[in-house]
Amino acid sequence: MADIKTILAENKKISHEMLRANADQIDQTRRFPRENLQVLGKAGVLGLLIPTQYGGGGAGIAEMSEVLDIQAQNCASTAMVALMHYCATVVIAAKASDALKQQLLPACARGENISTLAFSEAGSGGHFYMPVSEVRQNGGRKTLSATKSFVTSAGEADSYVVSARRAGAAAPTETNLYVIAKNTQGLSTQGRFEGLGVTGNASAPMSLDEVTIDDATRLGEESTGFQTMLEIVLPCFQIGVASVSVGLAKAAQQVILGRMSARKYEHAGGAALASIPRVQYVVAEITLAVKSGHAFLREAVRKVLAADPAAMLDVLGVKVAAADACLAAVSRAMTLGGGWAFGKRGGLERIFRDAQAAAVMAPSSDVLKDFIGKASLGLPLF
Ligand SMILES: Cc1cc2nc3c(=O)[nH]c(=O)nc-3n(C[C@H](O)[C@H](O)[C@H](O)COP(=O)(O)OP(=O)(O)OC[C@H]3O[C@@H](n4cnc5c(N)ncnc54)[C@H](O)[C@@H]3O)c2cc1C
């Protein structure tokens, strides 16, 4: 496995070349970015967070953030698939048995096993940490029937980290996480979702119909799923989504800066839009939004790595702050781009659609503000 510096350099090169070249076609045809993932996998990018003993890069969330930011500048669909793979591999590395890690992680590190999270259910919506599905004990056999409302890489991934209440749970937080392989009997994808943005990430509902649950595939001790989702998955997911938002905001900024110099008026003697004070003012707002989103992200990463007791507030806040900054930057860029931005030619329209996903993905910005308010007031989150 390549060292971290080489992996980061490879990610930069692949993103700016291959991901950028394929992005519009992936978006317009809504196809899974398989070839991007194969190349990223071979370069060690998909194994970034996997411990070196399993063939991964052994890196942490700072490197993940950099990787996803650069990917999202070029193709947010690919970045979103990589993010969900990172969240799944982080929890497998932290909680699977040695045998399961040995079985899954080397292939995950090479990108030959794409993994993802199947948490969300219609019964709990954006409150993804509260599945309503429950494992049933039928004699000596455990089974799970569940409908997972949105799964990134649905039908495309090789393994799924699935949440469910444990058999006989007395409270909704008595949950487990299991790894389910793609060809497992009873696991199926339920049509297509046809989202507004990140159209290549193959988000779709999935169902589990009497799937046999083997305790050897459980991640962690019985009934620790809720804690694992909050302590291990949430920081990775929140910082990852925020990194995608920051990458998208930077992409919008780059596109519009070029356009403001290129768009010239004949009636004004060839003056560019960039020469108009009001345009400069809006460009300043975009610059500030990008910088504030990035600054919050760096601060959250720093606090998590330092195990700062105040890190939780930043983990909750970073996804909202980056999503808001991104939406502000992108919508101002759309205004400055005029009719050109409203069409598909400049690439801003795709960025605008992709930028909407972060606020909706659970926990949504509204749910997070609910938590942030409680945490700020010193009240319990649950
Ligand atoms: C592109 C994309 C990819 C996704 N990928 C995955 C994946 O890989 N795995 C996975 O498990 N899930 C995934 N999801 C699902 C996602 O994480 C959310 O679970 C889902 O978007 C929530 O959808 P919902 O329509 O059920 O929301 P609902 O629960 O219906 O909520 C609607 C809105 O109600 C508001 N709301 C609800 N409760 C509160 C509250 N207490 N306080 C304030 N406001 C509240 C929020 O604004 C929320 O956005 C994905 C979603 C998207 C859009």
The ligand as an SDF file (V2000), in Angstrom:
LIG
                    3D

 53 58  0  0  0  0  0  0  0  0999 V2000
  -28.3640   11.9740   -1.6700 C   0  0  0  0  0  0  0  0  0  0  0  0
  -28.7530   11.2100   -0.4460 C   0  0  0  0  0  0  0  0  0  0  0  0
  -27.9900   10.1040   -0.0740 C   0  0  0  0  0  0  0  0  0  0  0  0
  -28.3260    9.3760    1.0630 C   0  0  0  0  0  0  0  0  0  0  0  0
  -27.5750    8.2810    1.4080 N   0  0  0  0  0  0  0  0  0  0  0  0
  -27.9100    7.5440    2.4840 C   0  0  0  0  0  0  0  0  0  0  0  0
  -27.1550    6.3700    2.8480 C   0  0  0  0  0  0  0  0  0  0  0  0
  -26.1950    5.9980    2.1910 O   0  0  0  0  0  0  0  0  0  0  0  0
  -27.5560    5.6710    3.9330 N   0  0  0  0  0  0  0  0  0  0  0  0
  -28.6180    6.0430    4.6880 C   0  0  0  0  0  0  0  0  0  0  0  0
  -28.9170    5.3750    5.6690 O   0  0  0  0  0  0  0  0  0  0  0  0
  -29.3550    7.1390    4.3790 N   0  0  0  0  0  0  0  0  0  0  0  0
  -29.0170    7.8930    3.2910 C   0  0  0  0  0  0  0  0  0  0  0  0
  -29.7630    9.0000    2.9640 N   0  0  0  0  0  0  0  0  0  0  0  0
  -30.9260    9.3290    3.7670 C   0  0  0  0  0  0  0  0  0  0  0  0
  -30.7070   10.5350    4.6440 C   0  0  0  0  0  0  0  0  0  0  0  0
  -29.6260   10.3670    5.4830 O   0  0  0  0  0  0  0  0  0  0  0  0
  -31.9580   10.8840    5.4510 C   0  0  0  0  0  0  0  0  0  0  0  0
  -32.3240    9.8360    6.2590 O   0  0  0  0  0  0  0  0  0  0  0  0
  -33.0850   11.2180    4.6140 C   0  0  0  0  0  0  0  0  0  0  0  0
  -32.6830   12.1830    3.6640 O   0  0  0  0  0  0  0  0  0  0  0  0
  -34.1940   11.7730    5.5070 C   0  0  0  0  0  0  0  0  0  0  0  0
  -35.2640   11.7320    4.7110 O   0  0  0  0  0  0  0  0  0  0  0  0
  -36.7840   11.8410    5.1320 P   0  0  0  0  0  0  0  0  0  0  0  0
  -37.3760   12.3070    3.8560 O   0  0  0  0  0  0  0  0  0  0  0  0
  -37.3050   10.5780    5.6900 O   0  0  0  0  0  0  0  0  0  0  0  0
  -36.8120   12.9800    6.2000 O   0  0  0  0  0  0  0  0  0  0  0  0
  -37.9650   13.2580    7.2800 P   0  0  0  0  0  0  0  0  0  0  0  0
  -37.6760   12.4610    8.4830 O   0  0  0  0  0  0  0  0  0  0  0  0
  -39.3020   13.1470    6.6380 O   0  0  0  0  0  0  0  0  0  0  0  0
  -37.6700   14.7690    7.6730 O   0  0  0  0  0  0  0  0  0  0  0  0
  -38.0600   15.8630    6.8430 C   0  0  0  0  0  0  0  0  0  0  0  0
  -37.5560   17.1310    7.4820 C   0  0  0  0  0  0  0  0  0  0  0  0
  -38.2370   17.3260    8.7210 O   0  0  0  0  0  0  0  0  0  0  0  0
  -37.4590   18.1170    9.5680 C   0  0  0  0  0  0  0  0  0  0  0  0
  -37.3740   17.5220   10.9240 N   0  0  0  0  0  0  0  0  0  0  0  0
  -37.6020   16.2400   11.2850 C   0  0  0  0  0  0  0  0  0  0  0  0
  -37.4030   16.0940   12.6100 N   0  0  0  0  0  0  0  0  0  0  0  0
  -37.0390   17.2870   13.1080 C   0  0  0  0  0  0  0  0  0  0  0  0
  -36.6840   17.7690   14.3940 C   0  0  0  0  0  0  0  0  0  0  0  0
  -36.6670   16.9860   15.4810 N   0  0  0  0  0  0  0  0  0  0  0  0
  -36.3560   19.0760   14.5230 N   0  0  0  0  0  0  0  0  0  0  0  0
  -36.3650   19.8970   13.4570 C   0  0  0  0  0  0  0  0  0  0  0  0
  -36.6950   19.4970   12.2230 N   0  0  0  0  0  0  0  0  0  0  0  0
  -37.0310   18.2030   12.0310 C   0  0  0  0  0  0  0  0  0  0  0  0
  -36.0780   18.1970    8.9380 C   0  0  0  0  0  0  0  0  0  0  0  0
  -35.8950   19.4490    8.3350 O   0  0  0  0  0  0  0  0  0  0  0  0
  -36.0890   17.1410    7.8780 C   0  0  0  0  0  0  0  0  0  0  0  0
  -35.2110   17.4460    6.8160 O   0  0  0  0  0  0  0  0  0  0  0  0
  -29.4450    9.7550    1.8390 C   0  0  0  0  0  0  0  0  0  0  0  0
  -30.1970   10.8770    1.4700 C   0  0  0  0  0  0  0  0  0  0  0  0
  -29.8610   11.6000    0.3520 C   0  0  0  0  0  0  0  0  0  0  0  0
  -30.6980   12.7840   -0.0070 C   0  0  0  0  0  0  0  0  0  0  0  0
  1  2  1  0
  2  3  1  0
  2 52  2  0
  3  4  2  0
  4  5  1  0
  4 50  1  0
  5  6  2  0
  6  7  1  0
  6 13  1  0
  7  8  2  0
  7  9  1  0
  9 10  1  0
 10 11  2  0
 10 12  1  0
 12 13  2  0
 13 14  1  0
 14 15  1  0
 14 50  1  0
 15 16  1  0
 16 17  1  0
 16 18  1  0
 18 19  1  0
 18 20  1  0
 20 21  1  0
 20 22  1  0
 22 23  1  0
 23 24  1  0
 24 25  2  0
 24 26  1  0
 24 27  1  0
 27 28  1  0
 28 29  2  0
 28 30  1  0
 28 31  1  0
 31 32  1  0
 32 33  1  0
 33 34  1  0
 33 48  1  0
 34 35  1  0
 35 36  1  0
 35 46  1  0
 36 37  1  0
 36 45  1  0
 37 38  2  0
 38 39  1  0
 39 40  1  0
 39 45  2  0
 40 41  1  0
 40 42  2  0
 42 43  1  0
 43 44  2  0
 44 45  1  0
 46 47  1  0
 46 48  1  0
 48 49  1  0
 50 51  2  0
 51 52  1  0
 52 53  1  0
M  END
$$$$
